[in-house]
């Protein structure tokens, strides 16, 4: 399966990362609804899962793919550890802050609610949770994982994170 994935990644990297991200964002929402909220499949909100799939595939997957390429190309210091620290700092101050705001705002728009209210209610708690988890994940990701697999690593870790985001967005 890994060989098949790597072949797809080599042939169509952006599309492969987008599709993978869409699937895993959807899975995170299913986990949120079924394992955390215990809705049961009869009460599963398919539209909510669809919004997560749409966001993951059309926004996060492509954006993260391009972002990690940008970091790889543009942030290179004399020390490998300093390079990793600078990439993590950029990731957490630029990408994470913007992505969370865009996620919450776009979900509010797709739900027909007020993005400003959603941001006021959920942004700060979401960002604090992000900073508790993602700097360490990204440090390991940037240090040990080849560029073409970084979005996949984030997507796997994001199963739990997307479960949290989905819950945060819906609460």
C-alpha positions in Angstrom: 0.0 0.0 0.0 2.9 2.4 0.8 4.4 1.7 -2.6 1.1 2.5 -4.3 0.8 5.7 -2.2 4.4 6.8 -3.0 3.8 6.2 -6.7 0.7 8.4 -6.6 2.6 11.0 -4.6 5.4 11.0 -7.2 3.0 11.3 -10.1 0.5 13.8 -8.7 1.7 15.2 -5.3 -0.8 17.9 -4.8 -3.8 15.8 -5.8 -2.6 12.9 -3.7 -2.0 15.0 -0.6 -5.4 16.7 -1.1 -7.3 13.5 -1.4 -5.5 11.9 1.5 -6.2 15.0 3.6 -9.9 15.0 2.6 -10.3 11.4 3.7 -8.5 11.9 7.0 -10.4 15.1 7.8 -13.6 13.2 7.2 -12.4 10.3 9.4 -11.6 12.8 12.2 -15.2 14.2 12.1 -16.6 10.6 12.1 -14.5 9.9 15.2 -15.7 13.2 16.8 -19.3 12.3 16.2 -19.2 8.6 17.0 -16.5 8.2 19.6 -16.6 11.6 21.4 -20.1 12.8 21.0 -21.6 9.3 20.8 -24.3 10.3 18.3 -24.8 6.9 16.9 -24.9 6.3 13.1 -28.6 7.1 12.9 -27.9 10.7 14.2 -24.7 11.1 12.3 -24.5 14.6 10.7 -23.3 13.7 7.2 -23.3 17.3 6.1 -20.9 18.2 8.9 -18.6 15.4 7.8 -18.9 16.7 4.2 -17.8 20.1 5.3 -14.7 18.7 7.0 -13.9 16.6 3.8 -14.3 19.7 1.7 -12.1 21.8 3.9 -9.4 19.1 4.2 -9.3 18.4 0.5 -9.7 21.8 -1.0 -8.0 24.0 1.6 -5.8 22.3 4.1 -4.2 19.6 2.0 -3.1 21.9 -0.8 -2.1 24.7 1.5 -0.1 22.4 3.8 1.7 20.8 0.8 2.7 24.2 -0.5 3.6 25.6 2.9 5.9 22.7 3.7 7.6 23.2 0.4 8.0 26.9 1.1 9.5 26.2 4.5 11.9 23.6 3.0 13.1 26.0 0.4 13.2 29.3 2.3 14.1 28.5 5.9 17.6 27.1 6.0 20.0 28.2 8.7 23.6 27.2 9.4 22.6 24.7 12.1 20.1 21.9 11.4 18.5 22.3 14.8 18.2 26.1 14.3 16.5 25.4 10.9 14.0 23.1 12.6 13.3 25.6 15.3 12.8 28.4 12.8 10.5 26.2 10.7 8.4 25.3 13.8 8.2 28.9 14.8 7.1 30.0 11.4 4.6 27.1 11.2 3.1 27.9 14.5 3.0 31.7 14.2 2.0 32.0 10.6 0.4 28.9 9.2 -1.3 27.5 12.4 -2.8 30.9 13.4 -4.1 31.6 9.9 -5.3 28.1 9.2 -7.3 27.9 12.4 -8.9 31.3 11.7 -9.7 30.3 8.2 -11.1 26.9 9.3 -13.4 28.3 11.9 -14.5 31.2 9.6 -15.2 28.9 6.6 -17.0 26.4 8.7 -19.2 29.2 10.0 -20.0 30.4 6.5 -20.8 26.8 5.3 -23.0 26.4 8.4 -24.8 29.7 7.8 -23.6 31.2 11.1 -21.5 34.3 11.9 -17.8 33.8 11.4 -17.0 36.6 13.9 -19.0 34.9 16.6 -17.3 31.6 15.9 -13.9 33.2 16.1 -14.7 35.0 19.3 -16.0 31.8 20.9 -13.5 29.2 19.7 -10.3 30.7 18.3 -8.3 31.3 21.4 -9.1 28.0 23.0 -8.3 26.2 19.7 -5.0 28.0 19.3 -3.9 27.2 22.9 -4.7 23.5 22.2 -2.8 23.7 19.0 0.3 25.1 20.7 0.1 22.4 23.3 0.4 19.7 20.7 1.7 20.8 17.3 5.1 22.4 18.0 6.5 19.0 19.3 4.8 17.1 16.4 6.2 19.5 13.8 9.7 19.5 15.3 9.8 15.7 14.9 8.2 16.0 11.5 10.6 18.6 10.2 13.6 16.7 11.7 12.9 13.1 10.7 10.3 13.0 7.9 11.1 13.6 4.2 9.3 16.6 2.7 6.9 14.5 0.5 5.6 12.6 3.6 5.2 15.6 6.0 1.5 16.2 5.1 0.8 12.5 5.6 2.4 12.6 9.0 0.3 15.6 9.9 -2.8 13.9 8.6 -2.3 10.8 10.7 -1.7 12.9 13.8 -4.6 15.0 12.7 -7.1 12.1 13.1 -7.2 13.1 16.8 -6.7 16.8 16.1 -9.5 16.9 13.5 -11.7 15.1 15.9 -11.0 18.0 18.4 -11.5 20.7 15.7 -14.7 19.2 14.6 -15.9 19.0 18.2 -14.7 22.6 18.8 -16.4 23.8 15.7 -19.7 22.1 16.6 -19.8 23.1 20.3 
